[in-house]
């Protein structure tokens, strides 16, 4: 049994992962989805990472999974806890010393040109589900203040020594496939795995995403 620590993106919450959690548990795994302390402007990136480490509670083997903005947090978790693998799901990839607020310009991520948030993030998610998640996360977002965490330089001198995979979502309108392939190559030097789905793939294709995650570590003999 593997424990999956699931880290949400900016403006999201642990609730974003509830369908994937159910799928992974049906496959015999354990999950920990964490609400990052984004409502506390005094919390920095290490505080976010430590919240995940505390929630994981020393369970092993541990696979750390990050979505979108959570890419800034997941490698820090791996620096604090002995993770067996790190998986970035259509996530931002930090560089040493780079504040998250500067990532947008420094990464060269092109603007989407899409103003409708549903079409940008949830276009392939069932509308009722998208509304429930947007309402839930929107209520939390009213308290979000990522002041310190957004401005402080990313603290690791290099990527942690942990097997890392990147999952590109081919229908993502927020982080488009062409940009992601370039970004992953430049910052990690690897080729991303790919699957169908938009930016909120954990909601549009939870079973397929869970199957991918469950295959990250080889099965025990």
N, C-alpha and C positions, 0 to 999 in steps of 0.2 A: 504494500500500500504506500502510495506517494502522497505527501502533503503539498498542495498547491497554494501558495500565497498569491492572492489576486489583487493587483493594485489598479485602482481606477485612474481615469484621466482628469484633467482640469475641468471643473464644473460638473464632475460626475460624483458618484458615490459607490459604496460597496454594493448597493442594490443593482447596479448595472450588470453584476456578475451572477445574479440569482439563478438564471436558467442554466448557465454553464456549471455552476456549483451542483445543481441537481443532477446534471448529466454525469459529472465526474464521480459523484457519490454513488450513482447507479452502477458505475464501473468499478466500485470498490475502493475509491480513493477518498482522501480527506481534503477539505478546503478551508481556507481562511481568507475571507474578503474583508478588507479593512477600510474604514472611513478615515482618510488622512486628516490631520488636524488643521484644515485649511481655514477654519473660522478664527484661529488665533494668529494675529499678525506678528506675534513674537516668535512663532515657530519657524525654525529654519529647516533646511533639507535634511540634516541629521535627525531632527525631531520627527520628521515624516518617516524616515527609515526606521527609527527606533520603535515607532508605533507598530510597524509591520513585524519587526523582530519580536516584540513582546507578544503580539497576537499569535505568532507561529509557535511560541513557547518551547522551542528546542525540538520540535518534532522533525523526524528524519525518515527517509530522504526528503529534502525540500526542493521544490522547483518554484522559482520566483517568476511571476508573470506580470507584465506591465502593459497597460494600454495608454497610448497617446502621451500626455504630459507625465504620466507615471514612469516614463523612461528615465526621468531625472532621478527618481527615487530607487528604482530596482537595483541598480549597480551598488548603491550605498548599502542596501540590505545585504547584498552578497559580500560586502566588505565587513559586515558585522556578524554574519551568520554563515556557517559552512553549507552553502547551497550546492546541490548537485547539478543544477542547470539554471540558466536565465533565458527567458523567452520574452521578446519584445513584440507586441501585437500592434501593428500600425502605429508605432510609437516614435517619439522624439528621441534622438540620440545625442547626449551631451558630450561636450569636449571639455578637457581639463581647463578650469578657470573661467568657463563660460557661464554667465548668469542665465537662467531660463528666459528672462525677459529679452535677452539679446539673441536668443536662438533663431527667432524668426528671420531676422536680417542676415545673420551670419551663416545660416544653413542654406540660404538661397531659395527657400520655399516660396513658390509663386503664389500669388493671390488666387483664390478659387473663382472669384467672379460670381458667386452664388450668394444672394442675400437672404434667402429663405432658409431658416435653420433646419426645418424638417427636411428639405431637399438636400441640404448639405450633409447632415449627420444621420438622418433616420429614413432616407428615401426607400430603403429595402426592408424596413422593419414594419410589421403589422401596425396599422395606425393606432388601434386601441392600446397596444403595448407601448408604442412610442409615446403616446399621450400620458400614460401612467408613469413612465420613467421620467419624462420631461417635467411633469408636475412634481414628482418626488425630488428630483435633483434640483429643479428650479427653486423649490422652497429652501433647500440647503444652500444654494448658491447666493441667496440673499444675505447670508451671514459670512460668505467667503471673503477673506482678506489675505491674499498671498503676498504680503508686502515683503517681508524679510526673505522668504524662500525664493521669490521671483528675482530679487536683486542680488543675492549673494553669489559669488563665483562657485561653480560646481567644484566640490572640494577634493576629488580624487586626482592624483597625479597621472593615472593611467587607468584603462579599463581593468576591472578585477579579473583575476585568473580563474575564470569559471566558464565552462562550455556555454556558448551563447548562440541562440538562434533568433532570427527575425522573421516574422510572418507578415507578408505583404498581402493586402486585400485588394483584389483587382478592380473592384467597383467603388473604391474609396474616392470620394469627391473632395475630401478635406486634405488628405495627403495622397496625391495622385501617384499611380504606379511609376511613371517616369521619374518623378522627383525622388520617390522612395528608393528605387534601384540605385540611383546616383548617390543619395545620402548614405545608404547602407555601405556601399562600396567605399566611399570616401572616409567614413568614420569607423567602420568595423572591418573593412577588408574582406567581407564575406558576401556570398550570394544569398539573397533572402528566399525563404520558402514562399509559396504563393497559394492562395485559395480564393474562390469567389467571395464577394461580400463587400459591404460598405464600411464606413468608419466605425459603426457600432455593431460589428460583426458578432459580438457576444450575444446580441439580441436577435439578429436576423438569422444566424446560423449556429445556434448554441451546440447542437449535436455534433456538427462537423468540427467546430472549434474544439470541443471537448475531446473528440477522437484524435485530433492532431496533438493536443497537449498530453493526452494519455500515452502517446507513442514517443514522447521526447526521451524518456528513460527506457532502456531495454527491460523487458519483463524478467522477473527473477526466474532462475531455472527451477 
